[in-house]
Each structure stands twice: as C-alpha cells, then as structure tokens.
Amino acid sequence: MSEKTKNVFISHIHADDSRLDDLKSLMEKGGYSIRDGSIDSRKPNNAQDPDYIKREILAPRIKWAGTLIVLISKKTCESEYVNWEIEYAQKNNTRIVGVYDRGAQESDLPDAFHKFGDALVGWQTDRVMDAVNGKINNFFTPDGKEFERRPISRYDC
C-alpha cells in the first residue's frame, strides 16, 4: 500500500451518509487515495442484533482501518454506535480523528471522543490529512482556534 493510500473507517450517523463522499473527496484533493470501510446506505447490512453488528460487522472494519475518522455533526454526540466505534478503536490502538461538518460545534462531540480522540480539525484538506498522518495531535474549534481537551459530563434537562 502506498504512503498516499489511506485505509479509514468514517464513523458517522446515518443522517450524514450523504457527506461521506464529500469528506473522501476533500481528503483526495490532498493527493491521497482513500479506502473507506464504513457502513452507509449504499453498502447496508441487514443485521438486526446490535451485538452482532458491533462484533461481526463494525469491529473487523475498524481493525482494518489505520484511522477512525469521526464526522462531527449536530447529532453525532447522541449516537450509541459512534461512541462504541470510538471506544473500540481506542482499545485497538487505532488513531481517532474528528472532523467538523458544516455547522457543528464543540458541544456536538461524543463523550468517547472527548476521552479518546487524538486530533480534532475543521473541514480543510491539509488539516484533515495532517491529523490523519499524526502531524496534528491537538483539538481545534471549527474556526481553527486551539482548545484544551476536557471531559464534559452531559445531563438531560
């Protein structure tokens, strides 16, 4: 595999399926070939059992990927699956990179990302690829300002 070929798993909510091609295109603008192991509506699974889905479908794909990219949108923090994927990636020493989608904020980060994320960047080719390649290891706001990682407890009102 070429240094310019990246195996990734893009963790996202199903409502954001349409954004996966845009994210892959953004990364390919940097001269990279992106091989994505994530599940979306074009390659659905028909399984119903959450444990089976996690163990037999998601886990092998996350292990295969060199990087778990978390597409951060307004509802990402509510997804049980996204949190599980992040935790699983961390247990398997997979790099975890967050990328803000349009309109997303720091408050949209999943709890597991706060704990285990390696880098968090905005929607810019160079920044995303630097994070994937381990050149960026910090958290940034959507407008590019660095901020400190901090565990945030969520409470229902």
C-alpha positions in Angstrom: 0.0 0.0 0.0 1.3 3.4 -1.0 2.0 6.1 1.6 -0.6 8.1 -0.3 -3.3 5.3 0.2 -5.2 5.6 3.5 -7.5 2.9 4.9 -10.1 4.7 7.1 -13.3 4.0 8.8 -15.6 7.0 8.9 -17.7 6.9 12.0 -20.9 8.9 11.4 -24.6 8.9 12.0 -26.8 7.6 9.1 -28.3 11.0 8.6 -24.9 12.1 7.4 -24.4 9.3 4.8 -24.5 11.9 2.0 -21.5 13.7 3.5 -19.1 10.7 3.3 -18.3 11.3 -0.4 -17.7 15.0 0.3 -15.3 14.1 3.1 -13.4 11.5 1.0 -13.2 14.0 -1.9 -11.8 16.6 0.5 -9.0 14.2 1.5 -8.4 13.1 -2.1 -7.7 16.7 -3.0 -4.5 16.3 -1.0 -3.3 13.6 -3.4 -4.5 10.7 -1.3 -6.4 7.6 -2.3 -9.0 6.9 0.4 -10.3 3.4 1.1 -13.3 3.6 3.4 -14.5 0.6 5.4 -17.5 2.3 7.0 -21.1 1.2 6.6 -23.6 3.5 4.9 -26.9 3.3 3.0 -25.0 2.2 -0.2 -23.5 -0.8 1.5 -26.0 -1.6 4.2 -26.1 -4.6 6.4 -29.3 -6.4 7.1 -28.4 -7.5 10.6 -30.8 -6.6 13.5 -28.8 -7.6 16.6 -26.7 -4.7 17.9 -24.1 -7.1 19.4 -23.7 -9.0 16.1 -23.4 -5.7 14.2 -20.7 -4.4 16.5 -18.8 -7.7 16.8 -19.1 -9.1 13.3 -19.5 -6.1 11.0 -18.1 -3.0 12.6 -15.1 -4.4 14.6 -13.3 -6.0 11.7 -13.6 -2.9 9.6 -12.3 -0.7 12.4 -9.4 -3.1 12.9 -8.6 -3.0 9.2 -8.5 0.8 9.1 -5.4 2.7 10.1 -7.6 5.7 11.3 -11.1 6.1 12.6 -12.4 9.4 11.3 -15.4 10.8 13.3 -17.6 13.0 11.2 -18.8 15.5 13.7 -22.3 16.9 13.0 -25.0 18.3 15.2 -26.4 14.9 16.3 -23.2 12.9 16.4 -23.0 13.1 20.2 -26.3 11.2 20.5 -25.2 8.1 18.7 -24.5 5.0 20.7 -22.8 3.4 17.7 -20.4 6.3 17.2 -19.4 6.2 20.9 -18.9 2.4 20.6 -16.8 2.7 17.5 -14.6 5.3 19.1 -14.1 3.1 22.2 -13.4 0.1 20.1 -10.8 2.0 18.0 -9.1 3.2 21.2 -8.9 -0.4 22.6 -7.2 -1.4 19.3 -4.8 1.5 19.2 -6.4 2.9 16.1 -5.8 6.7 15.6 -9.0 8.7 16.2 -9.5 11.9 14.3 -12.6 14.2 14.4 -13.6 16.4 11.5 -16.3 19.0 12.0 -19.0 19.1 9.4 -20.7 22.4 8.5 -22.5 23.9 11.4 -21.0 21.5 14.0 -19.6 22.8 17.3 -17.5 21.5 20.2 -20.7 20.7 22.0 -21.5 18.1 19.3 -18.5 15.9 20.3 -19.4 12.4 21.5 -18.3 11.7 25.1 -16.0 8.9 23.9 -14.2 11.4 21.6 -13.5 13.7 24.5 -11.8 10.8 26.2 -10.0 9.1 23.4 -9.7 11.4 20.4 -6.3 12.1 19.1 -7.0 15.2 16.9 -9.9 17.4 16.0 -9.9 19.7 13.0 -12.1 21.7 10.7 -13.1 20.9 7.1 -9.8 21.7 5.3 -7.8 19.2 3.2 -4.4 19.9 4.7 -5.7 19.9 8.3 -7.6 16.7 7.9 -4.7 14.9 6.3 -2.2 16.3 8.8 -4.4 14.9 11.6 -4.8 11.5 9.8 -1.0 11.4 9.4 -0.3 12.2 13.0 1.2 15.7 12.3 -1.7 17.3 14.3 -2.4 16.0 17.8 -4.5 18.8 19.2 -8.1 19.8 19.4 -9.3 22.8 17.4 -12.6 24.7 17.3 -14.5 24.8 13.9 -12.9 28.2 13.2 -9.4 26.9 13.8 -8.6 28.0 17.4 -6.9 25.5 19.6 -8.7 24.4 22.7 -7.9 22.1 25.6 -9.3 18.7 25.8 -11.7 18.4 28.7 -14.1 15.7 29.8 -17.6 17.1 29.8 -20.4 15.3 31.5 -23.7 15.6 29.7 -27.0 16.0 31.6 -30.5 15.8 30.3 -32.6 18.9 31.1 
